[in-house]
Amino acid sequence: MKLGLIGCGFMGEAMLSALIAQDVAAAGDITVAEINDERCSAVTSLYGVRASGDVRDAVEGAEIVVFAVKPQEFDRAAHHLQGAFRREQTVMSIMAGVPIERIARALSHASIARVMPNTPAVVGEGMSVWTATPEVDEQTRSQLAAILGAMGREVYVEDEKYLDMATALSGSGPGFVFLLIEAFVDAGVHVGFKRAVAEMLALQTFIGSAKYAEATGKHLAQLRNEGTSPAGTTAAGLMALEASGIRGAVIAAVEAAYERSRELGE
């Protein structure tokens, strides 16, 4: 597929790297638009793609054009692209908080997909939630799923309202998880481990627990109960966590992120 990538920051580069590594798109079929000349040179050198400072170069000849710029930079990019899109082209946005209606209006274009990826996409373990307008045909939807699948997992939702929910849960979620891991490491140091050892134990505990839950398919409460012996160490720790209100704190964090996502969209 021929792809145009507008913006090649953290998430843009993650997508670019994954597409080429997974053979979803060839480097010769990708054009990157970046306003920074040094960044253009670096992207070309690293990935062998064509890079340009003109956003129109990323649109011309592309089947799918990805907007990976910061939300506040979208209007400036869109201003240079009025009338540049052909009906058969599809716009994919990974910009947080920018609704489809705003994209369609700014670009005078109807075939649009909006995606909420997350940062683990950089290591191929991302979670991307996406939706698309009726103008995006089935063949293109398959191409979009392949693009997102190269970065990890993808799930399609019928209604755009779920994008704000995904922003709060899987989009902001890594930040919440990193805080929890950091707390585990601090706790390990507190009870006597060296920090490097505590970090290894904490990271592997989170990784292993997630993989174990996925592999068994059991309800999370069942897994928790199976590892909790009567009057044992895990039971004591869980009592302390519940007394501290951890469950309510996590729910409140996701809810706060959700409300903020909705505010940004408005």
N, C-alpha and C positions, 0 to 999 in steps of 0.2 A: 504494500500500500504506500501511497505517496502522502507524506505527513509534513505539516508545517507546525513549528513550535514557537510560539511567541512568548519569550521569557525563558531563561534557562538558569533559574536560581536553584535552591535546594530541591524542591519537588520536581521542577522541570528537568533537572539533570538526572534525578532518580528515574524518571520515566524514560528519558533518552537512553540512559545506560541499560535499563532493563529491556527495552525494545530491541536494541542491537544485540545484547547478550543472548536473548531468547529467540533470536531470528524472526521476530514478529515483523520487523521492518529493516530494510537494508540501509546502511549509512548513506548510500548514494541517493536514496529516495526521501531523505529528511533534510529540510531546510530550517535553520534556527534563526530567529530574529532577536537580536540583543543590541541595546543602545550603546553598550560599552565595547569599544574596539578591542581592548585587551581580553575581554571575556569572549568575544567572537573568535579571536585567534586561539584562545585556550580550548574552546569547544571543538574547533576544527582539528586542532592538533591531537586532542584526546580521542575523539570519536570518528574523525574522518567525514563529518557532515559538512554541508555548506552552511556558512553563517553570514548574516548580513545585518547591517544597522537599520535597514528599511523593512518595516513590518509587512509591506506589500509583497516583498520577495517570498515571505513565508506562506502567503496565501495563494500566490500564482502557481497553478499546476497541482496544488495539494487536493487530496480527496477529503482529508480531515485536518482541521486547523485547531490546535490546542492552545488555549489561553492559559498560560502559567505565570502571569504577572501578578503583582500584588493588587488587591482590590482597588486601592486608591490610584493605581496607574492605568486602570482599564479605560476610563473615559478618554485619556490622551491617546491611547493606542487605537481606540475605536474611531476617534475623530479622523485618523488618517486612512481608515478603511471603509468609509462610506461608499457604497456602490461597488466594492471590490469583490464581493462574494457572488458566486454563481449558485443557482438554485440547487444543483446537485451536490454542492459541498456541505459538509457538516462541521459545525463548531462544537468543540468539546471544551468546557470550562472546568478548571480545577481551582477556581478562585473562591475562597470562603466568603459566604454571606452575600454573594451577588446573584440575585434571582434570575431565572430564565427570562422573565418579562423585561427586565432591564437590559439584558444582553440583546434580546431580539429587537428592542426599540433602538438601541444605540447602533446596531449593525444593519438594521433594516433587513433582517434575515430570519428565517423560520425554522430551519433544520438545526436544532441545538440539543446537546446533551450536557447535563450538569453533574459533576462528580465531587464527592467528598472523600479524598484519599487520606492517608495518615502517614506519619514519618517512618514507620517500619518498612515502608515501600523501598527505602534506600537499600535494605538488605534482602529484598524479595519476600518480605513477610507482612506486606501491607494489607489493609482492609479498605476497599473502595466501595462506596455506596453510590449508585448513580440512577438517573432517570433521563428520559428523553422526550422530546415533543413528537406528536404523531407524524411529522414530516420526515423523521429519521426512519428509513426503511429497514427491513429485517437483515439484509446483507450488511448494511453499515452497523447495525446493532451488534452483529457478530464480530465485526472488526473492533468495535469499541470494547467489547468484552475481552477480546484477545489482548488489546493494549493494556487494559487494567489487570488482566490475569497475569501478565508478565511481571507485575510488581507484587503479586501475592494473590489474595482472594478478592472477588468482586461479587456484588449482589445488586440486582436491579429492583427498583421500587417503582410502583405505578404513579405515586403522587409526590410532588416536589416537597410537600410538608415534611416528609421523612428525612430530607437532607439536613434540616436543622437539628433533628433528633440525632442523626448520625454524626453531625458536627460535635455535638455534646458528648456522645458516648464513645465512638471509635476515633473521631478526629481529635478531640481534646484528651481522650482517654490515656494515650501514652504519657502525657504529662502527669496525670494522676498516678499512674503505675510507677513512674520513675520516683515520685515522692515517696510512695510506699516502700519501694526497694531501698531508697536512701534511708528511710527509717529503720528498716531491717538491718542495714549495714551498721548504722549508729548503735542499734541495740546489741549487735554482735560485739562491737568494740566495747560497749559499756560492760558486758559480762566478761570480757577478757581476751577476745580474739584480736590479733593484729588486723588492721583495716583491710589489707589485701586479701587475707583469708576470709574475713567477714563478707567482703564484696563477692568473692567467688561462691561462697555458700548461699548468699542471698539470691544472686542472679540465677544459679542453677536450681534453687528451690522454686523460683517463679517459673522458669522455663520448663522444668520437669513436671510441675503441678499442672500447668496448662496443657502440656502434651498428654499427660496421664488422663486428664478429664476428657480431652478430645478423643483419645483412643478408646476409652471405655464407653463413652456415650451416656454414662450414668448421671443422674441428677446431682448437681453440686452439693446439695444438702446431704445426700447419701454418701458421697465421697468424704465429706467432712465428718459424718458420724462414724464411718468405718475406721477413720484414723484417730478417733477420740476414745480412749479407754476410760472407764469409770474411775473418777478421782485421780486421773493421770495428769501428766504435764500439759498435754494439749488442752484438756478440759480446763485447767487452771488458766492457761493463756487466753482461751476463748472467752472465759468469764470476764477477764480483765478488758478484752477488746469490746465486748458488748457493754460493759459498764462505762467505758469511755465514749460510747456512742458512735463507733466506727461505721456501722451500717448506715445510720442516719446521715453521717457526715459525707459519705460517698454519694448517697442519693442527692443530698443538697448540692454537692459539687456539680454533678451532672445536670441537675435542674438549673443551676445558675448559668452554666455554660449554654444550655438550651435557650434560656431567656435572652442571653447576650447575643446568640446567633440570630434570633428573631429580630432583635433590635437593629443589628447590623444590616439585615436584609431590608428593613423598612427605611 
